[in-house]
């Protein structure tokens, strides 16, 4: 199975330090929706794995998160493409759960759901925690310079083998080359 795992905020849509708290605040990064469509055209399943601490902090409710994801899924569908699943962690750092990246629980759940090994599977993120979770699973960490990527690239803990791209469209061009 051809699989790609994407972080949401800072990869697919513009990020906000105040969290994306409504469908109106969710705005796709130019080229990101078309990049997802390209992955589908090349036979890839696309899964989103996103930390959503805004839920745990009480900044948004589950119905609002569902509405945000619905907007994202409709934007992708408008180009004839799809996101196969959205996995999210609603917890804060203080909860010390196993699903919040940089821990690998969410990626382990994806591997179990799709009955596959994530070794070598591209995981595209903009933050160190995305890349660390990918490396833990033997996946291929891919950093995009959108979102927090500009800060993340200089982190001394950047996992080995991390590939760097200007944005999701460039990462997808590499994946599908």
Helices and strands as residue ranges (DSSP letters): E 3-6, G 23-25, H 32-41, E 45-51, H 53-56, H 62-78, E 85-89, G 93-95, H 105-113, E 122-125, H 128-136, E 140-144, H 149-152, E 163-165, H 168-175
